[in-house]
Amino acid sequence: MDLLRSLMPGDSDLAVRMRGMDWTATELGEPQQWPDCLRGAVRICLTSRLPIFLGWGEQFSLVYNDGCIPLLGPGRHPAALGQPARRSLPDLWDQLGPLLDASVKTGIGQPAQLVMLEQGVRLYCSPILAEDGLTVRGVFCLCTHPLDGYEELQASERQFRRYFDFGPAGMALTSPGKSSFEVNAQLCRMLGYSRQELLGVTWAELTHPDDLEADLAQFQRVLAGEIDGYTMDKRWIRKDGQILHTTMATHGLRGPLGEVQFFVSLVHDTTAREAAEAALRRSEANLAHGQRISHVGSWSWDAATREMFCSQETLRIFGLEPGQQASAETFMRLVHPADTEAVRRSFEQALAAAAPYEIEYRTIRPDGTLRHVVNEAQPVLDAAGQVRAYVGTSMDVTERRQAQEQLSASERRFRQLIESIPHHVWSLHAGPDRTLAGARLGYWNQRLLDYTGLSPQELRGGGWAALHPDDLQQARELWDAAIAGGTEYQMEQRVRGRDGNYRRFVCRAVPVQDGEGRQAEWFGTNTDVEDRARSEEALRQLQADLARVARATTLGGLAASIAHEVNQPLAAIATSAAACLRWLAARPPNIAEAMAAASHIVRDASRAGDIILRIRKFLQRGAVSSEDVDLVAVVTEVAAMVQGELRTRKVALRIVAAPGLPAVRADRVQLQQVALNLLVNAIEAMTDTPEGSRNLDVEIRRQGEADVVVAVKDSGTGLAAADGQRIFEAFYTTKPSGTGMGLTISRSIIEAHDGRLWAANNPDGPGATVSFRLPASRPRPAF
């Protein structure tokens, strides 16, 4: 009986009833076998004057104190004691069940929720952790009445939350277990799922397989405490199976012990820009915000060792650092000087009488904040009736202020989110007549103010002064269309900084409906793409330079063949000239034969000039052009360049072209480079092939209705298993004197023309085939 009284202290109705109850038929089992975490929770519950109940085990079997009896309603007490919450409270389970499940799932407390029990209460839920500090065994629930002004503060929170729900970027809050517990509407639209569907899957299930390993590696680094967040280009698999390209910024929010409580992710859809520019836009987001959700702290004091154990909630209430070792003297030093003697005297009198005690006093946190705290404690007695320990709770009772600060903190959290995003964030209200005339900015973050240097009055008027004059007219036209149609706005525009320099930004905005269902406000962001655009321009220039060098390098290897090609018409010219002189020197001169010889000279000189002009044009550096190109003509021209090499190496070339092939829209010189590189590679691949078996076949055919394919097939040694995956990598070569850039540049050229380049061993014999596919050009639409 002494053990039962120690486990279930006090003389309340519930304490007496619980000590006489048979627990073996419940999920809790014999009280003597209860773990320490359950014992402590039951003691706090029975010794507190606040309404508290516990949901224990997988079925959330109920244990509650006297304060909860009127909240349960008539007919439920005492039948609910020890019974599963779902069975005892079926009409409340839709509200209560998700809160209990969330505490178990996340391992952290849940924000205050209004639950319609008998009188309507505000419910705080915190997990009951096992001795390992990780396993959740049950849920500890505190009930309080709603405070005046609570609904108004909730309305304020909801108003600012609209920046989360209606923002132009996808946002999600996820647990360390990779499941989401909050997503905004934009993310649902981006992925094609409903909110309920997204909350039922993990983000790993939606991640493209090729990006999952990198994402998980960064995710684990955050969990391990190596980094606080990361930004990456990431692909998702939409519900309809399509691939969504995004830039994702993720930040981990840590608890008092440094553990990650949840992740905040910002997802920007970069699919359109990926398709247009074949690159992803990187953006960084540093999201740092949190909300303290625990309101009751527990503690115990050992009379023998004078040691004190405090929960993290208790440390937070008193403003101490997470994990800090605190003694009774530590807390006494935080008591307001005017209340110190009363607190000390109350505790000493209770200790001498082995009695419970309760006291309200003021405490001054280390940061100087003044708070009102209520301490309640119950003694734990040994067999001799002496105090072995005190078990108690500490609660901040400045309820009105705390409720206001909680909702204000939530508003600050969303404001911090908006302020911490590395973009300009703003909202635009349409004019009084639902047009651009009279439109104004209703909100802007500090980044926009700092970058533009405009005054609040200028920003409120729309901030048009910061826009580049050449972009102003187009921006106004697009805004007119967006406001008139209630649609999204998007434009790449130049914005002037306070230093007078312009940078390129992608400006996006989505409409939000007012109470009458009309689009009256647009929430938008400006994303800086100046550095990305400059990098792309530099990359394109570098690619052109590399292509020119590669052409020169390739032709350098063919110098002997080129010399042979030019020598042929030169030798013919010399021969014809000598013949012409002989015919003219004859007596009488043979004018007809001399004229024929002169015609041969003109013909051969023109042929030599064509060869030199073709090589010069191939090497010439110039701007990339786009025109309708005949692939058969390109291959034939390049084949003429390598005729000398073909003869020297005794390679038989055969070109087969399907009839009626369409042209492709491309840069002719770049396609010549690709064809030359493939032919030279094929010739060199047959170096070890016996003479008479060196066959080079080029096939040009259609593929479907929209593509043209060029396949270069050799009879060489073929590709090794490792080479097949790496021959397109930069600087990887299988030739002793190769640079490893030919196929890399060729692939970049083909992909820049919306095509594909690939290689495979021949299935019907030795050698390999390298092919490329290009889309056929289509007639331009008439405007």
C-alpha positions in Angstrom: 0.0 0.0 0.0 2.9 2.3 0.7 4.1 1.7 -2.8 0.7 2.5 -4.3 0.5 5.7 -2.3 3.9 6.6 -3.5 2.9 6.0 -7.1 -0.6 7.6 -6.7 -0.1 10.3 -4.0 -2.7 12.4 -2.4 -6.3 12.0 -1.1 -8.2 13.2 -4.2 -11.1 11.2 -5.5 -9.0 10.0 -8.4 -5.9 9.1 -6.2 -8.1 7.0 -3.9 -10.0 5.4 -6.7 -6.8 4.5 -8.6 -5.1 2.9 -5.6 -8.1 0.6 -5.2 -8.4 -0.2 -8.9 -7.4 -3.5 -10.7 -5.1 -2.3 -13.4 -4.2 -5.7 -14.9 -7.1 -5.5 -17.4 -5.8 -2.2 -18.8 -2.9 -1.4 -21.1 -1.0 0.1 -18.2 -0.7 -3.2 -16.3 0.4 -3.7 -12.7 1.4 -0.4 -11.0 4.4 -2.2 -9.5 5.7 -2.7 -13.1 5.1 0.8 -14.3 8.3 2.4 -15.8 9.7 5.5 -14.1 8.5 7.8 -16.9 4.9 6.7 -16.3 5.2 6.9 -12.5 6.5 10.5 -12.7 3.8 11.5 -15.1 1.0 10.0 -12.9 2.5 11.8 -9.8 2.5 15.2 -11.6 -1.1 14.5 -12.8 -2.5 13.7 -9.4 -0.7 16.4 -7.4 -1.5 19.2 -9.8 -4.6 21.4 -9.3 -4.7 22.0 -13.1 -6.8 19.7 -15.3 -4.3 17.1 -16.6 -4.8 13.7 -18.3 -2.4 11.1 -19.8 -2.8 9.0 -22.9 -0.6 5.9 -22.4 0.5 3.3 -24.9 -0.6 2.6 -28.4 -4.3 3.0 -27.5 -3.7 6.2 -25.4 -5.3 4.6 -22.3 -6.6 7.4 -20.0 -5.3 8.5 -16.6 -6.7 11.9 -15.3 -7.0 14.0 -12.2 -10.0 15.5 -10.4 -9.8 18.7 -12.5 -10.6 16.7 -15.7 -13.8 15.2 -14.4 -16.1 18.1 -15.3 -14.4 18.5 -18.6 -15.2 14.9 -19.6 -18.9 15.4 -19.3 -21.6 13.3 -17.6 -21.5 9.6 -17.8 -17.8 9.2 -18.7 -16.2 9.2 -15.2 -15.1 6.8 -13.8 -15.7 4.4 -16.8 -13.0 6.2 -18.9 -10.2 5.6 -16.3 -7.6 3.2 -17.8 -9.6 2.8 -21.1 -8.5 3.7 -24.6 -9.2 7.4 -25.4 -10.8 6.6 -28.8 -13.4 4.3 -27.1 -14.1 6.7 -24.1 -14.2 9.9 -26.1 -15.5 8.9 -29.6 -17.2 12.3 -30.3 -13.9 14.2 -29.6 -11.5 11.8 -31.4 -11.5 13.8 -34.6 -10.0 16.8 -32.7 -8.0 14.9 -30.0 -6.6 12.0 -32.1 -4.4 14.1 -34.5 -2.9 16.0 -31.5 -1.9 12.8 -29.7 -0.7 11.2 -32.9 1.4 14.2 -33.8 3.2 14.2 -30.4 4.1 10.5 -30.8 5.1 10.9 -34.4 7.3 14.0 -34.0 8.5 13.4 -30.4 7.9 17.1 -29.6 5.1 19.0 -28.0 2.2 20.4 -30.0 1.0 24.0 -30.2 -2.0 24.9 -28.1 -5.3 23.8 -29.7 -8.9 24.7 -28.8 -10.6 21.3 -28.2 -14.4 21.2 -27.6 -14.5 19.1 -24.5 -17.5 19.7 -22.2 -16.6 23.4 -21.6 -14.3 24.1 -24.5 -10.6 24.2 -23.4 -7.2 24.9 -24.7 -5.1 21.7 -24.8 -1.3 21.5 -24.6 0.3 18.1 -25.5 3.8 16.9 -24.8 5.4 13.5 -25.3 6.2 11.2 -22.4 9.7 9.9 -23.2 11.1 6.6 -22.1 14.4 6.3 -20.1 16.4 6.3 -23.4 15.2 9.8 -24.1 14.0 8.9 -27.6 11.1 6.5 -27.4 7.6 8.0 -26.9 5.5 6.0 -24.5 2.6 8.3 -24.1 1.3 11.9 -24.2 1.0 14.3 -21.3 -2.0 16.8 -21.8 -2.7 20.0 -19.9 -6.1 21.7 -20.2 -6.7 25.4 -19.7 -9.6 27.7 -20.5 -9.2 30.0 -23.6 -8.0 33.6 -22.8 -9.7 36.8 -23.7 -8.2 38.2 -26.9 -7.0 34.8 -28.1 -9.3 34.7 -31.1 -8.1 38.2 -32.2 -4.5 37.1 -32.0 -5.3 34.0 -34.0 -6.8 36.2 -36.7 -3.6 38.3 -36.7 -1.6 35.1 -37.1 -3.8 33.9 -39.9 -3.5 37.2 -41.7 0.3 37.0 -41.8 0.2 33.2 -42.4 -1.2 34.1 -45.8 2.3 34.9 -46.9 3.1 31.2 -46.2 -0.1 29.7 -47.7 -0.3 31.9 -50.8 3.4 32.6 -51.4 4.8 32.1 -54.9 7.2 29.4 -53.7 6.4 25.9 -52.3 7.0 25.6 -48.6 6.9 22.6 -46.3 7.5 21.7 -42.7 8.9 18.2 -42.3 9.9 15.9 -39.5 13.3 14.2 -39.1 11.4 11.1 -40.3 11.0 12.8 -43.7 7.2 13.1 -43.5 5.5 16.5 -43.9 3.2 17.9 -41.3 2.5 21.2 -43.0 2.6 22.2 -46.7 1.4 25.3 -48.5 -1.0 25.5 -51.5 1.8 26.4 -53.9 3.7 23.2 -53.2 0.5 21.1 -53.7 0.0 22.8 -57.1 3.7 22.2 -58.0 3.6 18.5 -57.2 0.0 17.9 -58.3 -1.1 16.4 -55.0 -3.7 17.4 -52.5 -2.6 18.6 -49.1 -3.8 15.4 -47.5 -1.9 13.3 -50.0 1.3 15.1 -49.4 1.0 14.7 -45.7 0.6 10.9 -46.2 4.0 10.4 -48.0 7.6 11.2 -47.3 9.6 13.6 -49.4 12.0 10.8 -50.2 9.2 9.0 -52.1 8.7 12.0 -54.3 12.4 12.7 -55.0 13.9 11.8 -58.4 16.0 8.7 -57.9 19.1 10.4 -59.3 18.9 13.2 -56.8 17.9 11.1 -53.7 21.4 10.2 -52.6 22.7 13.7 -52.6 19.6 15.0 -50.8 19.8 12.3 -48.2 23.5 13.0 -47.6 22.9 16.7 -46.9 19.8 15.8 -44.8 21.9 13.4 -42.6 24.6 16.2 -42.2 21.9 18.5 -40.7 20.7 15.7 -38.4 24.3 15.1 -37.3 24.8 18.8 -36.5 27.5 19.4 -39.1 25.4 22.0 -40.9 22.1 23.9 -40.2 20.8 23.8 -43.7 21.5 23.3 -47.4 20.5 24.5 -50.8 20.4 22.2 -53.9 19.0 21.8 -57.4 16.5 19.0 -57.1 14.1 17.1 -59.3 10.7 15.8 -58.1 8.3 13.2 -59.5 4.9 14.8 -59.9 1.7 12.8 -59.3 1.2 12.7 -63.1 4.7 11.2 -63.5 6.3 14.3 -65.0 9.7 15.6 -63.7 9.6 18.9 -61.8 12.9 20.8 -61.7 13.4 23.0 -58.6 15.8 24.8 -56.4 15.2 23.7 -52.8 16.5 25.4 -49.6 16.1 23.5 -46.4 16.9 24.6 -42.9 16.7 22.5 -39.7 15.1 23.9 -36.6 16.7 22.6 -33.4 15.3 21.9 -30.0 16.8 22.8 -26.6 19.3 19.9 -26.8 20.4 20.7 -30.3 18.3 18.0 -31.8 16.5 18.7 -35.1 12.8 19.1 -34.3 11.6 19.8 -37.8 12.8 21.1 -41.2 11.6 24.1 -43.1 12.0 23.8 -46.9 11.5 26.5 -49.6 10.9 25.0 -53.1 11.2 27.2 -56.3 9.9 25.8 -59.6 12.7 26.1 -62.1 11.2 23.8 -64.8 10.3 26.6 -67.3 13.8 28.2 -67.1 15.3 24.7 -67.3 13.5 24.1 -70.6 14.4 27.5 -72.0 18.0 27.7 -71.0 18.9 24.1 -70.1 20.1 25.2 -66.7 18.7 25.4 -63.2 18.3 28.7 -61.3 20.0 28.4 -57.9 18.6 30.3 -55.1 19.5 30.2 -51.4 17.1 30.3 -48.6 18.2 30.6 -45.0 15.1 29.9 -43.0 15.5 30.3 -39.2 12.5 30.4 -37.0 11.0 28.4 -34.1 8.1 28.5 -31.6 8.3 27.4 -28.1 5.3 25.2 -27.5 5.8 23.7 -24.0 4.0 25.4 -21.1 4.6 23.2 -18.0 7.9 22.1 -16.7 8.5 19.2 -14.3 11.3 18.7 -11.8 12.3 16.5 -8.9 14.5 17.2 -5.9 16.4 14.4 -4.0 16.5 15.0 -0.3 19.5 12.7 0.3 21.8 14.0 -2.5 20.3 17.5 -2.7 20.5 17.0 -6.5 17.8 18.4 -8.8 16.5 17.1 -12.1 14.8 19.6 -14.4 13.0 19.0 -17.7 13.9 21.2 -20.7 10.6 22.9 -20.3 11.5 24.0 -16.8 14.9 25.4 -18.0 13.1 27.3 -20.7 10.5 28.8 -18.3 13.4 30.2 -16.2 15.4 31.3 -19.2 18.3 28.9 -18.7 20.4 27.3 -21.4 19.2 23.9 -22.8 21.0 21.1 -21.0 22.4 23.4 -18.3 23.0 21.7 -15.0 20.9 23.6 -12.5 20.6 23.2 -8.7 18.0 24.6 -6.3 20.4 27.4 -5.6 20.5 28.3 -9.3 16.7 28.8 -9.3 16.8 30.7 -6.0 19.2 33.2 -7.5 16.6 33.8 -10.2 13.8 34.6 -7.7 12.9 38.3 -7.5 14.7 39.7 -4.4 11.4 40.8 -2.8 10.1 37.2 -3.0 13.2 35.2 -2.1 12.6 34.9 1.7 8.9 33.8 1.2 10.0 31.1 -1.3 12.7 29.8 1.0 10.5 29.8 4.1 7.6 28.0 2.2 9.9 25.2 1.0 11.6 24.7 4.5 8.2 24.5 6.2 6.9 22.0 3.7 10.1 19.9 4.1 9.9 19.9 7.9 6.2 18.9 7.8 6.7 16.4 4.9 3.8 18.2 3.2 3.0 19.4 -0.3 3.3 23.0 -1.0 2.4 25.6 -3.6 3.7 29.1 -4.1 3.5 31.8 -6.7 6.4 34.2 -7.0 8.2 36.4 -9.5 11.4 35.3 -11.3 13.9 37.4 -13.2 15.4 35.5 -16.1 19.1 36.0 -17.0 18.0 38.2 -19.9 16.2 40.5 -17.4 12.6 39.4 -18.3 10.2 39.4 -15.4 7.8 36.4 -15.2 5.2 35.1 -12.7 5.7 31.4 -11.9 3.7 28.9 -9.8 5.5 26.0 -8.2 3.5 23.0 -7.0 5.2 20.0 -5.3 4.3 16.8 -3.7 6.6 14.9 -1.3 7.7 11.3 -1.9 8.0 9.5 1.5 10.0 6.5 2.5 8.7 3.7 4.7 9.4 5.7 7.8 7.4 8.7 6.5 10.4 10.8 5.9 10.7 13.0 2.8 12.8 11.1 0.2 12.2 13.5 -2.6 9.9 16.2 -3.9 8.2 15.9 -7.3 6.8 19.1 -8.7 5.8 21.3 -11.6 6.6 24.9 -12.6 4.2 26.8 -14.7 4.4 30.3 -16.2 1.0 31.8 -15.1 1.2 35.2 -16.9 -1.3 33.6 -19.2 -2.6 36.6 -21.0 0.8 37.9 -21.8 2.0 34.4 -22.7 -0.9 33.8 -25.1 -0.2 37.1 -26.8 3.5 36.5 -27.0 2.9 33.0 -28.4 0.7 34.3 -31.2 3.0 37.3 -31.7 5.9 34.8 -31.9 4.1 32.9 -34.6 3.6 36.1 -36.5 7.2 36.9 -36.1 8.1 33.4 -37.2 6.4 34.0 -40.6 7.8 37.5 -40.8 11.2 36.1 -40.1 10.6 33.5 -42.8 9.8 36.3 -45.3 12.7 38.4 -44.1 15.2 35.6 -44.2 14.4 34.5 -47.8 17.3 35.7 -50.0 14.9 37.4 -52.4 12.9 40.6 -52.5 9.4 39.8 -51.2 6.4 42.1 -51.7 2.7 42.3 -52.3 0.9 44.6 -54.8 -2.6 45.8 -54.5 -4.5 46.6 -57.7 -5.8 50.1 -58.1 -9.3 51.2 -57.0 -10.8 50.3 -60.4 -9.0 46.9 -60.5 -6.3 48.2 -62.9 -2.7 49.1 -62.7 -3.6 52.7 -62.3 -3.3 53.5 -58.6 -1.7 50.2 -57.8 0.5 50.2 -54.6 2.8 47.9 -52.7 1.2 46.8 -49.5 4.2 45.0 -48.1 7.9 44.7 -48.8 10.7 43.0 -47.0 13.9 44.7 -45.8 16.0 43.2 -48.6 14.0 45.1 -51.2 14.3 48.3 -49.2 18.0 47.9 -48.7 18.8 47.0 -52.3 16.8 49.7 -54.1 17.4 52.5 -51.6 14.0 53.8 -52.4 12.0 55.6 -49.7 8.9 53.9 -48.2 6.8 56.4 -50.1 8.4 55.5 -53.4 7.9 51.7 -52.7 4.4 52.2 -51.6 3.7 53.9 -55.0 4.9 50.8 -56.8 8.7 51.2 -56.9 8.6 51.9 -60.6 11.6 54.3 -60.3 13.9 51.3 -59.7 12.9 49.6 -62.9 15.2 50.0 -66.0 13.5 52.4 -68.5 13.8 49.9 -71.3 11.8 47.3 -69.3 9.2 49.7 -67.9 6.7 49.5 -70.8 6.8 45.7 -71.1 6.4 45.4 -67.3 3.3 47.7 -67.3 1.8 45.7 -70.2 2.3 42.4 -68.4 0.9 43.8 -65.2 -2.2 45.2 -67.1 -2.8 41.7 -68.5 -2.2 40.0 -65.1 -4.6 42.3 -63.2 -7.2 42.2 -65.9 -7.2 38.4 -66.1 -6.4 37.7 -62.4 -3.4 35.6 -63.5 0.2 35.2 -62.5 2.9 37.8 -63.4 6.4 36.8 -64.5 9.1 38.8 -66.2 12.9 39.0 -66.2 13.6 42.7 -65.6 16.5 44.9 -64.6 16.3 46.6 -61.2 18.5 49.5 -60.1 20.4 49.2 -56.8 21.1 52.0 -54.5 24.6 52.2 -56.1 23.1 53.0 -59.4 23.9 49.7 -61.1 21.3 47.5 -62.6 21.0 43.7 -62.0 18.7 41.2 -63.7 15.9 39.7 -61.6 13.1 37.2 -62.3 10.0 38.8 -60.9 7.1 36.4 -60.1 3.8 37.1 -58.5 0.6 35.1 -57.8 -2.8 36.5 -57.3 -4.7 36.2 -54.0 -8.5 36.5 -53.8 -10.2 39.0 -51.5 -13.4 38.2 -49.5 -15.5 38.6 -52.6 -13.5 36.1 -54.7 -11.7 38.7 -56.8 -8.0 38.9 -57.3 -7.1 42.2 -55.6 -3.6 41.5 -54.3 -0.5 39.8 -55.7 2.2 38.2 -53.6 5.6 38.3 -55.4 9.3 37.7 -55.2 12.3 39.1 -57.1 15.1 36.5 -57.7 18.6 37.8 -58.6 19.8 36.0 -61.7 22.5 38.4 -62.8 25.4 36.2 -61.8 23.7 33.2 -63.3 23.1 35.0 -66.6 26.7 36.2 -66.7 28.0 32.7 -66.0 25.9 31.3 -68.8 27.2 33.9 -71.3 30.8 33.2 -70.2 30.1 29.4 -70.6 28.6 29.9 -74.1 31.7 31.9 -75.1 34.1 29.4 -73.6 32.2 26.6 -75.4 32.6 28.4 -78.7 36.3 28.9 -78.0 36.8 25.3 -77.1 34.9 24.2 -80.2 37.2 26.3 -82.4 40.3 24.9 -80.7 38.9 21.4 -81.1 38.3 22.0 -84.8 41.9 23.2 -85.2 43.2 20.3 -83.2 41.3 17.8 -85.3 42.5 19.4 -88.6 46.0 19.5 -87.2 46.0 15.7 -87.2 44.7 15.8 -90.8 47.4 18.2 -92.0 49.0 15.6 -94.2 45.7 14.6 -95.7 44.8 18.3 -96.3 48.2 18.9 -98.0 47.6 15.8 -100.2 44.1 17.2 -101.2 45.6 20.6 -102.1 48.6 19.1 -103.9 46.4 17.1 -106.3 44.8 20.2 -108.0 48.2 22.1 -107.8 49.9 19.2 -109.6 47.2 19.1 -112.2 47.5 22.9 -112.7 51.3 22.6 -113.2 50.8 19.8 -115.7 48.1 21.7 -117.6 50.2 24.8 -117.7 53.2 23.0 -119.1 51.0 21.4 -121.8 49.5 24.9 -122.6 53.0 26.3 -123.2 54.0 23.4 -125.5 50.9 23.9 -127.6 51.6 27.6 -127.9 55.2 27.0 -128.7 54.4 24.7 -131.6 54.7 26.0 -135.2 52.0 26.7 -135.9 50.6 27.1 -132.4 47.8 24.7 -131.5 45.3 27.2 -130.1 42.5 24.7 -129.5 44.7 22.4 -127.4 46.2 25.4 -125.6 42.7 26.7 -124.7 41.7 23.2 -123.4 44.7 23.1 -121.2 44.0 26.6 -119.9 40.4 25.5 -119.1 41.9 22.6 -117.1 44.1 25.1 -115.2 41.0 27.2 -114.3 39.0 24.2 -113.2 41.8 22.8 -111.0 42.6 26.2 -109.5 38.9 26.6 -108.6 39.0 23.2 -106.9 42.0 24.1 -104.9 40.4 27.3 -103.8 37.2 25.5 -102.7 39.3 23.2 -100.5 41.2 26.1 -98.9 37.9 28.1 -98.5 36.2 25.1 -96.9 39.0 24.6 -94.4 39.2 28.3 -93.6 35.5 28.6 -93.0 35.6 25.6 -90.7 38.4 27.1 -88.6 37.0 30.6 -88.7 35.7 32.0 -85.3 32.4 33.7 -85.6 28.9 34.0 -84.0 26.8 30.9 -83.9 24.1 31.1 -86.6 20.9 29.1 -87.1 19.7 28.1 -90.5 18.0 25.2 -92.3 20.9 22.7 -92.8 20.9 19.6 -95.1 22.6 16.8 -93.0 23.4 14.8 -96.2 25.3 17.8 -97.6 27.2 18.3 -94.3 28.3 14.7 -94.1 29.3 14.8 -97.8 31.4 18.0 -97.3 33.2 16.6 -94.3 33.8 13.3 -96.1 35.6 15.2 -98.8 37.9 16.7 -96.1 39.0 13.2 -94.9 39.5 11.6 -98.3 43.2 11.7 -98.0 43.1 10.1 -94.6 40.7 7.4 -95.9 43.1 6.5 -98.7 46.2 6.6 -96.4 44.6 4.2 -93.9 42.8 2.1 -96.6 39.3 2.7 -95.2 36.3 2.1 -97.4 33.6 4.8 -96.8 30.0 4.3 -97.7 27.3 7.0 -97.2 23.6 5.9 -97.3 20.9 8.6 -97.1 17.2 8.0 -97.1 15.2 9.9 -99.7 13.2 13.0 -98.9 15.0 13.8 -95.6 14.0 17.1 -94.1 16.4 19.8 -93.1 17.4 20.6 -89.5 17.6 24.0 -87.8 21.2 24.3 -86.7 24.6 26.0 -87.1 26.2 24.5 -90.1 29.8 24.9 -89.0 29.1 23.3 -85.6 27.5 20.3 -87.3 30.5 20.0 -89.6 32.7 19.8 -86.5 30.6 17.0 -85.0 30.6 15.0 -88.2 34.4 15.5 -88.7 35.1 14.4 -85.1 33.0 11.2 -85.5 34.5 10.3 -88.9 38.1 10.9 -87.6 37.4 8.8 -84.4 35.9 6.0 -86.5 39.0 6.0 -88.9 41.4 5.9 -85.9 39.4 3.1 -84.2 40.2 0.8 -87.1 44.0 1.2 -86.9 44.4 -2.5 -85.7 41.8 -3.9 -88.1 43.3 -5.9 -91.0 43.3 -4.2 -94.4 40.4 -5.0 -96.5 38.1 -5.1 -93.4 38.2 -1.4 -92.6 34.7 -0.4 -93.4 33.2 3.0 -92.4 29.4 3.3 -93.0 27.4 6.5 -92.5 23.7 6.2 -92.5 21.3 9.2 -92.5 17.7 8.3 -91.9 14.5 9.6 -90.4 13.3 8.6 -86.9 9.6 9.0 -86.5 8.1 12.2 -88.0 10.1 14.7 -86.1 13.8 13.6 -86.1 16.7 12.9 -88.3 19.5 10.5 -87.2 23.1 10.3 -88.4 24.8 7.0 -87.5 28.6 6.5 -88.0 29.5 2.8 -87.9 33.1 1.4 -87.9 34.5 -2.1 -87.9 37.1 -1.4 -85.2 37.7 -3.0 -81.8 34.5 -1.6 -80.3 34.0 0.0 -76.9 35.1 -1.5 -73.6 32.5 -1.7 -70.9 34.0 1.1 -68.9 34.6 3.3 -71.9 30.9 3.2 -73.0 29.9 5.2 -69.9 32.8 7.6 -69.9 33.8 8.5 -73.5 31.6 11.6 -73.3 33.3 12.9 -70.1 35.6 15.9 -70.4 39.3 14.9 -70.7 38.6 11.2 -70.9 40.2 9.6 -73.9 41.1 6.1 -75.1 43.8 7.4 -77.5 47.4 8.1 -76.4 47.5 11.5 -78.1 43.8 12.4 -77.6 42.6 15.5 -75.6 39.4 13.9 -74.4 37.4 17.0 -75.5 36.2 16.0 -79.0 33.1 13.9 -77.9 32.4 16.2 -75.0 32.2 19.2 -77.2 30.2 17.2 -79.8 27.7 16.2 -77.2 27.3 19.8 -76.0 26.7 21.0 -79.5 24.1 18.4 -80.2 22.3 19.0 -76.9 22.4 22.7 -77.6 20.4 21.9 -80.7 17.8 20.0 -78.7 19.3 16.7 -79.9 21.0 13.6 -78.4 24.4 11.9 -79.0 25.1 8.3 -77.9 27.4 5.3 -78.6 27.0 1.5 -78.6 28.8 -1.5 -79.8 27.6 -3.1 -83.0 25.2 -6.0 -82.3 26.0 -7.8 -85.6 29.8 -7.7 -85.7 33.0 -5.9 -84.5 33.2 -2.2 -84.0 30.9 0.5 -82.6 28.3 3.0 -83.8 28.2 6.6 -82.7 24.9 8.3 -83.5 23.2 11.7 -83.1 19.6 12.7 -83.4 18.4 16.2 -84.3 14.8 17.5 -84.6 13.7 18.3 -88.1 13.1 22.0 -88.7 9.5 23.1 -88.9 7.9 25.9 -90.9 7.9 29.2 -88.9 4.4 30.4 -88.0 3.2 33.5 -89.9 2.4 36.5 -87.9 
